[in-house]
Amino acid sequence: MPATRERLRTKAKLFRGLADLSRLGILEALREGSKNVTQVVEATGLSQSNASMHLNCLWCCGLVERRASGKFAYYSLISKRKVVALLMAGESLLEDVHERIDECGNYGE
């Protein structure tokens, strides 16, 4: 089934969101399971305000869910199996193309 222009636009937005170093780091950290903001900060090295901002972005886009427990909010991956599979597919692809990706000047950090 060919992708419609609208579907491609939405898919591009997904990949732009995943292309952010901070958000990708958070998704990687959440592969291990649910975490609160403090735990995300420890796992990623982000500041608390930066981690909170990116977690909110991921929540707004529907990639993570948020569960309140006492004074903490815990975040976990929505569709964990699919998100982990996507992250693993990226790792697998990088085995073949990492040198070219590293050298590519078209996509900066």
Backbone bond lengths (Angstrom), bond angles and torsions (degrees), N, CA, C in turn:
res aa  C-N    CA-C-N  psi(-1)  N-CA   C-N-CA  omega(-1)  CA-C   N-CA-C  phi
1 M - - - 1.445 - - 1.534 108.40 -
2 P 1.317 118.40 118.31 1.463 120.42 -178.87 1.528 111.38 -67.33
3 A 1.322 114.84 143.46 1.462 119.87 179.74 1.522 110.02 -75.59
4 T 1.314 115.77 135.24 1.456 119.72 175.60 1.524 108.58 -78.12
5 R 1.301 116.61 162.55 1.461 121.95 179.18 1.528 110.49 -58.53
6 E 1.328 116.83 -41.27 1.471 121.02 -179.87 1.527 110.61 -65.06
7 R 1.323 116.70 -42.38 1.474 120.73 178.81 1.533 110.30 -63.82
8 L 1.326 116.95 -41.00 1.470 120.43 177.15 1.524 111.05 -64.12
9 R 1.325 116.86 -38.83 1.470 121.29 178.45 1.532 109.99 -61.77
10 T 1.322 116.59 -44.22 1.463 120.86 179.41 1.525 110.56 -66.28
11 K 1.316 116.73 -41.27 1.464 120.23 178.47 1.531 110.66 -64.08
12 A 1.325 117.20 -39.03 1.467 120.97 177.71 1.531 110.55 -62.54
13 K 1.341 117.10 -39.03 1.466 120.87 177.17 1.525 110.39 -62.78
14 L 1.326 116.95 -41.38 1.463 120.81 177.34 1.524 110.19 -58.62
15 F 1.318 116.75 -49.08 1.458 119.87 -177.02 1.525 112.10 -69.83
16 R 1.344 118.54 -31.67 1.464 120.03 174.28 1.528 109.73 -64.19
17 G 1.318 116.50 -39.98 1.463 120.14 177.15 1.513 112.15 -63.60
18 L 1.312 116.29 -40.13 1.464 120.60 179.24 1.523 111.50 -73.30
19 A 1.332 117.41 -21.08 1.463 121.40 -176.81 1.522 112.28 -74.37
20 D 1.311 118.18 -13.45 1.453 120.76 178.98 1.525 109.87 -74.44
21 L 1.323 116.53 126.87 1.464 122.08 -176.14 1.529 112.16 -57.16
22 S 1.327 116.81 -42.37 1.468 120.27 -178.93 1.522 111.62 -67.08
23 R 1.334 117.02 -46.66 1.464 119.64 -179.22 1.522 111.27 -66.28
24 L 1.318 116.65 -39.12 1.461 119.55 177.69 1.529 110.30 -63.66
25 G 1.322 117.07 -40.57 1.467 120.63 176.69 1.515 112.41 -61.67
26 I 1.329 116.23 -39.22 1.462 120.26 178.06 1.523 110.30 -65.69
27 L 1.320 117.56 -45.29 1.467 119.99 178.43 1.524 110.73 -60.05
28 E 1.325 116.64 -41.12 1.469 120.07 177.56 1.534 110.13 -61.99
29 A 1.325 117.19 -42.53 1.467 120.75 179.73 1.526 111.29 -64.28
30 L 1.335 116.77 -35.76 1.464 120.47 -178.55 1.525 113.02 -78.28
31 R 1.329 117.09 -8.47 1.472 120.03 174.30 1.514 110.26 -57.36
32 E 1.331 116.05 -33.82 1.468 121.96 -176.95 1.521 112.64 -76.70
33 G 1.316 116.96 -16.01 1.460 120.16 179.54 1.510 111.42 136.41
34 S 1.305 114.79 -178.03 1.454 123.70 -176.49 1.530 111.19 -61.14
35 K 1.341 115.96 140.59 1.461 121.46 179.02 1.529 109.51 -143.73
36 N 1.345 115.16 149.91 1.458 118.74 170.96 1.530 108.35 -90.39
37 V 1.321 117.32 175.91 1.467 120.78 -175.26 1.525 111.03 -59.46
38 T 1.323 117.80 -42.15 1.467 120.87 179.97 1.524 110.77 -59.82
39 Q 1.314 117.13 -42.05 1.461 120.96 178.69 1.526 111.64 -67.98
40 V 1.326 117.18 -36.09 1.468 120.96 176.26 1.522 109.61 -65.13
41 V 1.330 117.05 -42.33 1.464 121.67 177.36 1.527 110.03 -58.45
42 E 1.329 116.67 -46.57 1.473 120.78 179.61 1.521 111.84 -62.69
43 A 1.325 116.93 -38.85 1.462 121.28 -176.51 1.530 112.58 -75.76
44 T 1.338 116.91 -29.36 1.466 119.74 -172.75 1.522 114.96 -108.93
45 G 1.331 116.93 -21.17 1.459 120.18 -175.75 1.521 113.41 80.79
46 L 1.328 117.69 6.19 1.459 121.58 177.30 1.526 109.75 -75.00
47 S 1.320 117.23 158.07 1.457 119.68 171.68 1.536 107.94 -71.72
48 Q 1.322 116.39 161.10 1.454 119.35 -178.10 1.533 111.11 -63.39
49 S 1.326 117.42 -41.09 1.465 119.04 -179.37 1.529 111.21 -67.44
50 N 1.332 117.31 -38.59 1.458 121.43 178.81 1.529 110.27 -66.18
51 A 1.333 116.73 -45.31 1.463 120.52 178.92 1.529 110.34 -61.18
52 S 1.330 116.98 -43.53 1.463 120.79 179.80 1.523 111.42 -61.92
53 M 1.328 116.22 -42.58 1.467 120.32 179.82 1.531 110.77 -62.26
54 H 1.336 117.12 -45.24 1.462 120.33 -178.29 1.529 111.61 -71.89
55 L 1.328 117.84 -35.70 1.464 120.37 175.02 1.524 110.22 -62.31
56 N 1.320 116.73 -40.95 1.464 120.06 178.14 1.528 110.37 -63.78
57 C 1.318 116.88 -40.55 1.466 121.09 177.36 1.533 110.09 -60.62
58 L 1.327 116.45 -47.63 1.464 120.89 179.74 1.526 111.02 -63.65
59 W 1.330 116.69 -35.54 1.459 120.99 177.70 1.536 110.47 -68.29
60 C 1.331 116.55 -46.16 1.470 120.90 179.72 1.527 111.48 -59.77
61 C 1.319 116.50 -34.99 1.468 121.17 -178.98 1.525 112.33 -84.06
62 G 1.322 117.54 -5.12 1.456 120.60 175.79 1.519 115.01 84.77
63 L 1.329 117.64 16.57 1.472 119.65 179.77 1.519 112.71 -90.73
64 V 1.339 116.88 -22.78 1.462 120.44 175.80 1.516 108.78 -129.87
65 E 1.325 114.71 157.02 1.451 119.84 173.34 1.520 108.15 -113.30
66 R 1.310 115.58 156.42 1.459 122.31 -176.25 1.520 108.11 -123.14
67 R 1.340 115.03 130.94 1.466 120.72 -179.81 1.519 108.30 -128.79
68 A 1.318 116.85 124.77 1.458 121.63 178.42 1.521 109.56 -80.23
69 S 1.334 114.44 136.73 1.463 120.95 175.50 1.524 107.75 -145.09
70 G 1.327 116.18 101.61 1.455 120.15 -175.15 1.522 109.46 65.72
71 K 1.327 116.09 -130.76 1.465 119.24 -179.09 1.527 112.84 -88.65
72 F 1.323 117.65 2.68 1.460 121.66 -177.90 1.527 111.59 -111.36
73 A 1.310 114.62 151.95 1.461 121.55 169.54 1.521 106.39 -110.18
74 Y 1.307 116.23 131.50 1.460 121.61 178.85 1.516 109.20 -107.55
75 Y 1.309 114.96 137.34 1.466 122.24 -178.28 1.517 109.55 -112.58
76 S 1.315 115.97 142.12 1.459 121.50 175.34 1.524 108.60 -146.02
77 L 1.314 114.81 161.05 1.459 120.60 -178.91 1.514 110.78 -71.61
78 I 1.321 116.02 136.92 1.460 121.31 168.16 1.527 105.46 -87.53
79 S 1.297 117.12 142.34 1.472 120.74 -176.88 1.528 109.95 54.31
80 K 1.326 115.72 49.11 1.466 121.16 -173.98 1.520 111.95 -50.89
81 R 1.310 117.87 -45.53 1.465 120.85 -178.11 1.522 110.64 -58.25
82 K 1.316 117.39 -42.59 1.461 121.30 -178.13 1.527 111.70 -72.60
83 V 1.339 117.19 -41.52 1.466 120.01 178.69 1.520 109.86 -64.34
84 V 1.322 117.78 -44.78 1.465 121.02 178.44 1.527 110.19 -62.63
85 A 1.323 117.36 -41.09 1.469 120.41 177.85 1.524 110.59 -61.31
86 L 1.329 117.39 -40.21 1.465 120.86 178.14 1.526 110.98 -65.01
87 L 1.339 116.96 -44.01 1.466 120.48 177.91 1.529 110.84 -62.55
88 M 1.314 116.38 -40.70 1.471 120.48 178.90 1.524 111.16 -68.37
89 A 1.335 117.13 -36.64 1.468 120.18 177.02 1.522 109.97 -63.17
90 G 1.323 116.80 -39.07 1.460 120.57 175.97 1.512 111.72 -61.54
91 E 1.339 116.25 -43.35 1.466 120.43 177.87 1.519 110.81 -63.17
92 S 1.317 116.87 -41.22 1.458 121.59 179.85 1.526 110.95 -64.12
93 L 1.319 116.78 -44.77 1.460 121.01 178.46 1.522 110.89 -63.36
94 L 1.322 116.92 -39.62 1.465 120.50 179.53 1.528 112.69 -62.33
95 E 1.331 117.43 -27.56 1.469 119.61 176.03 1.526 110.36 -57.49
96 D 1.336 116.88 -33.13 1.461 121.40 -177.72 1.524 113.60 -90.86
97 V 1.329 117.38 -30.07 1.466 119.19 -169.55 1.533 114.48 -123.92
98 H 1.325 118.49 9.28 1.468 119.62 -172.44 1.525 113.56 -58.59
99 E 1.323 118.38 -37.74 1.462 119.88 -179.45 1.525 111.00 -64.71
100 R 1.320 116.70 -43.26 1.464 120.56 179.30 1.532 110.94 -66.94
101 I 1.324 116.54 -38.75 1.467 120.43 178.07 1.517 109.69 -63.68
102 D 1.343 117.39 -45.99 1.461 121.25 179.07 1.526 111.88 -58.70
103 E 1.328 117.27 -37.22 1.464 122.19 -177.34 1.528 112.90 -83.21
104 C 1.306 117.45 -16.54 1.462 121.65 -174.34 1.535 110.69 -67.04
105 G 1.309 116.32 124.27 1.448 121.29 178.18 1.517 113.60 -92.26
106 N 1.313 117.38 -2.52 1.463 120.56 -177.29 1.519 113.29 -75.28
107 Y 1.308 117.00 -30.43 1.456 120.45 -177.60 1.517 109.04 -120.75
108 G 1.308 116.94 102.49 1.456 121.22 178.35 1.514 110.58 -84.65
109 E 1.314 115.50 172.98 1.471 120.30 178.06 1.497 110.39 -78.83
